[in-house]
């Protein structure tokens, strides 16, 4: 529902909205437009969304240059086309069915896994991460606080989706071909290979998240978003030394979910 402006929200004598109400109205209108287009597939630019998915794997900087162009032409950083989200959801559905096949679980268990992965792992966790990053970036990373220098929540969610896609491809697609015969084979080389895929996937997530926020010209010290790399490498080394198999843990967790 679009926000309603009362008489008290107008400036003295000129009949215009004060800055706060004007900003709220603009955000509400953009959100309404995005949600409305979510149910009109013909209005979505799937070709452009596929282009973005390709470059997120090969040259993610090009994707964020397009976000700059959107800001110049449409006065918003966040996507106004839900095509990317729809394609990502389709990818999740297909890869979850593949996981169900690899785990040798039944049809209804696979559907349950699919719903968990799409609505909890991607959307639910994504909402939490986007909200956290939106708060942190506006609170601590904005160089100078003003109405113009504000990280849009929708942009924070887009950054999460961008970073999540390569992680999905690596852990939910490429990894499928190696789970039963390599990664879960109880061999040293198996969990080295599996844990290395996790290192690459999560490292990609961190890097693309960093690119997303460093692309905003009014943010400072975005290099701190690369600091989790140190923790990631430490966990990777520990996993090899202690024999942890992250993929085996994921498979056990998925099976537990659908019981």
C-alpha positions as CSV (number, residue, x, y, z in Angstrom):
1,X,0.0,0.0,0.0
2,X,1.4,3.4,-0.9
3,X,1.9,5.9,1.9
4,X,-0.8,8.5,2.5
5,X,0.3,12.1,3.0
6,X,-1.6,14.2,5.5
7,X,-1.9,18.0,5.4
8,X,0.6,18.3,8.2
9,X,3.3,16.7,6.0
10,X,3.4,19.7,3.6
11,X,5.8,22.5,3.9
12,X,4.5,25.9,4.9
13,X,2.4,27.4,2.2
14,X,3.9,25.8,-0.9
15,X,1.9,22.6,-0.9
16,X,4.9,20.3,-1.5
17,X,5.9,17.2,0.6
18,X,8.6,17.6,3.1
19,X,11.8,15.6,2.3
20,X,11.0,12.7,4.5
21,X,7.5,12.1,3.2
22,X,8.7,12.6,-0.4
23,X,11.4,9.9,0.1
24,X,8.9,7.5,1.7
25,X,6.5,8.0,-1.2
26,X,9.2,7.4,-3.7
27,X,10.4,4.2,-2.0
28,X,6.9,3.0,-1.7
29,X,6.1,3.6,-5.4
30,X,9.3,1.8,-6.5
31,X,8.5,-1.2,-4.2
32,X,4.9,-1.3,-5.6
33,X,6.2,-1.2,-9.2
34,X,8.7,-4.0,-8.5
35,X,6.1,-6.3,-6.8
36,X,3.6,-5.6,-9.6
37,X,6.0,-6.6,-12.3
38,X,6.7,-9.8,-10.4
39,X,3.4,-11.2,-11.6
40,X,3.8,-10.0,-15.2
41,X,6.4,-12.2,-16.9
42,X,6.1,-10.4,-20.2
43,X,7.4,-7.2,-18.6
44,X,10.6,-8.9,-17.3
45,X,13.8,-8.6,-19.2
46,X,15.1,-12.2,-18.9
47,X,17.7,-11.7,-21.6
48,X,19.4,-9.0,-19.6
49,X,19.1,-11.0,-16.4
50,X,20.9,-13.9,-18.1
51,X,23.6,-11.5,-19.2
52,X,24.0,-10.4,-15.6
53,X,24.3,-14.0,-14.4
54,X,27.0,-14.7,-17.0
55,X,29.1,-11.7,-16.0
56,X,28.7,-12.4,-12.3
57,X,30.7,-15.6,-13.0
58,X,33.3,-14.0,-15.3
59,X,33.5,-10.2,-14.7
60,X,31.2,-9.0,-11.8
61,X,32.5,-5.5,-12.1
62,X,30.6,-5.1,-15.4
63,X,27.3,-5.9,-13.5
64,X,27.8,-3.1,-11.0
65,X,28.7,-0.6,-13.8
66,X,25.2,-1.2,-15.0
67,X,23.9,-0.3,-11.5
68,X,25.6,3.1,-12.0
69,X,23.8,3.5,-15.3
70,X,20.4,2.7,-13.6
71,X,21.1,5.3,-11.0
72,X,21.7,7.9,-13.6
73,X,18.7,7.1,-15.7
74,X,16.1,5.9,-13.2
75,X,17.3,7.5,-10.0
76,X,17.7,4.3,-8.1
77,X,20.5,1.8,-7.4
78,X,18.3,-1.2,-6.9
79,X,16.8,-3.3,-9.7
80,X,13.4,-2.4,-10.9
81,X,13.0,-5.6,-12.8
82,X,12.4,-8.9,-10.9
83,X,13.6,-11.0,-13.8
84,X,16.9,-11.8,-12.0
85,X,15.1,-13.0,-8.9
86,X,12.8,-15.2,-11.0
87,X,15.6,-16.8,-12.9
88,X,17.6,-17.4,-9.7
89,X,14.5,-19.1,-8.2
90,X,14.3,-21.4,-11.2
91,X,18.0,-22.2,-10.8
92,X,17.4,-23.1,-7.2
93,X,14.5,-25.3,-8.1
94,X,16.4,-27.2,-10.7
95,X,19.5,-27.6,-8.5
96,X,17.5,-28.7,-5.5
97,X,15.8,-31.4,-7.7
98,X,19.4,-32.5,-8.6
99,X,20.3,-32.6,-4.9
100,X,17.3,-34.7,-4.2
101,X,18.4,-37.2,-6.9
102,X,22.0,-37.3,-5.5
103,X,20.8,-37.8,-2.0
104,X,18.4,-40.5,-3.1
105,X,15.4,-39.1,-1.3
106,X,11.8,-39.4,-2.4
107,X,9.6,-37.1,-4.5
108,X,7.8,-35.4,-1.7
109,X,11.0,-35.0,0.3
110,X,12.6,-33.4,-2.7
111,X,9.7,-30.9,-3.0
112,X,10.1,-30.1,0.7
113,X,13.8,-29.6,0.2
114,X,13.1,-27.3,-2.8
115,X,10.8,-25.2,-0.7
116,X,13.3,-24.9,2.1
117,X,16.1,-23.9,-0.2
118,X,14.1,-21.3,-2.1
119,X,12.1,-19.6,0.7
120,X,14.4,-20.1,3.7
121,X,18.0,-20.4,2.4
122,X,17.8,-17.9,-0.4
123,X,14.9,-15.5,0.3
124,X,14.6,-15.7,4.1
125,X,18.4,-15.6,4.9
126,X,18.8,-13.1,2.1
127,X,16.3,-10.7,3.8
128,X,18.2,-11.0,7.1
129,X,21.6,-10.4,5.5
130,X,20.3,-7.5,3.3
131,X,18.8,-5.9,6.4
132,X,22.0,-6.3,8.4
133,X,24.2,-5.0,5.6
134,X,21.7,-2.1,4.9
135,X,22.0,-1.1,8.6
136,X,25.8,-1.5,8.9
137,X,26.5,0.4,5.6
138,X,24.2,3.3,6.4
139,X,25.3,3.5,10.1
140,X,29.1,3.0,9.7
141,X,30.2,3.2,6.0
142,X,28.5,6.4,4.7
143,X,31.1,9.1,4.3
144,X,28.7,12.0,5.0
145,X,25.2,11.5,6.2
146,X,22.5,13.0,4.0
147,X,19.3,12.2,2.2
148,X,21.2,11.5,-1.1
149,X,23.9,9.4,0.6
150,X,21.6,6.5,1.6
151,X,22.0,2.8,0.8
152,X,18.7,1.5,-0.5
153,X,17.5,-1.6,1.2
154,X,16.5,-3.0,-2.3
155,X,20.1,-2.5,-3.4
156,X,21.4,-4.4,-0.3
157,X,19.1,-7.3,-1.3
158,X,20.3,-7.1,-4.9
159,X,23.9,-7.3,-3.7
160,X,23.0,-10.5,-1.8
161,X,21.3,-12.0,-4.8
162,X,24.3,-11.2,-7.0
163,X,26.7,-12.8,-4.5
164,X,24.5,-15.8,-3.9
165,X,24.3,-16.8,-7.6
166,X,27.9,-17.9,-8.1
167,X,27.7,-19.7,-4.7
168,X,24.6,-21.5,-6.0
169,X,26.3,-22.5,-9.2
170,X,29.4,-23.9,-7.4
171,X,27.8,-25.7,-4.4
172,X,24.4,-26.6,-5.9
173,X,25.4,-27.5,-9.5
174,X,29.0,-28.2,-10.1
175,X,29.4,-30.0,-6.8
176,X,26.6,-32.4,-7.6
177,X,28.7,-34.3,-10.1
178,X,31.3,-35.1,-7.5
179,X,29.4,-35.7,-4.3
180,X,28.9,-39.5,-4.3
181,X,32.0,-40.6,-6.1
182,X,34.6,-38.1,-4.9
183,X,33.6,-35.9,-2.0
184,X,31.8,-38.5,0.1
185,X,34.2,-41.3,-0.7
186,X,36.0,-41.1,2.7
187,X,39.3,-40.2,1.0
188,X,41.6,-37.3,1.9
189,X,41.5,-36.0,-1.7
190,X,37.7,-36.1,-1.5
191,X,37.1,-33.6,1.3
192,X,40.1,-31.5,0.1
193,X,38.2,-31.1,-3.2
194,X,34.8,-30.5,-1.6
195,X,36.1,-28.0,1.0
196,X,38.0,-26.2,-1.8
197,X,34.7,-25.7,-3.6
198,X,33.3,-24.2,-0.4
199,X,36.3,-21.9,-0.1
200,X,35.8,-20.7,-3.7
201,X,32.0,-20.3,-3.4
202,X,32.1,-18.4,-0.1
203,X,35.1,-16.4,-1.3
204,X,33.1,-15.4,-4.4
205,X,30.2,-14.3,-2.1
206,X,32.5,-12.1,0.0
207,X,34.2,-10.6,-3.0
208,X,31.0,-9.8,-5.0
209,X,29.5,-8.3,-1.8
210,X,32.5,-6.1,-1.5
211,X,32.2,-5.0,-5.1
212,X,28.6,-4.1,-4.6
213,X,29.2,-1.7,-1.7
214,X,32.4,-0.3,-3.0
215,X,30.5,0.6,-6.2
216,X,28.6,3.2,-4.2
217,X,30.6,6.5,-4.4
218,X,29.4,7.8,-1.0
219,X,30.6,4.8,1.1
220,X,34.0,4.7,2.8
221,X,36.2,2.0,4.2
222,X,34.4,-0.7,2.2
223,X,37.6,-2.7,2.3
224,X,36.5,-4.0,5.8
225,X,34.0,-6.2,3.9
226,X,37.0,-8.2,2.7
227,X,38.1,-9.0,6.3
228,X,36.0,-12.2,6.5
229,X,38.4,-13.7,4.0
230,X,40.9,-14.2,6.9
231,X,38.3,-16.2,8.9
232,X,37.4,-18.2,5.8
233,X,41.0,-19.2,5.1
234,X,41.5,-20.1,8.7
235,X,38.4,-22.3,8.7
236,X,39.6,-23.9,5.5
237,X,43.0,-24.8,6.9
238,X,41.4,-26.1,10.1
239,X,38.9,-28.2,8.1
240,X,41.8,-29.9,6.3
241,X,43.8,-30.5,9.5
242,X,40.8,-31.9,11.4
243,X,39.2,-33.8,8.6
244,X,36.0,-31.8,8.4
245,X,33.9,-32.4,5.3
246,X,31.6,-29.5,4.8
247,X,29.7,-31.2,2.0
248,X,29.0,-34.2,4.1
249,X,27.6,-31.9,6.8
250,X,25.4,-30.2,4.2
251,X,24.0,-33.5,2.9
252,X,23.2,-34.7,6.4
253,X,21.5,-31.4,7.2
254,X,19.4,-31.6,4.0
255,X,18.3,-35.1,4.9
256,X,17.5,-34.1,8.5
257,X,15.4,-31.2,7.1
258,X,13.1,-33.4,5.0
259,X,12.5,-36.2,7.5
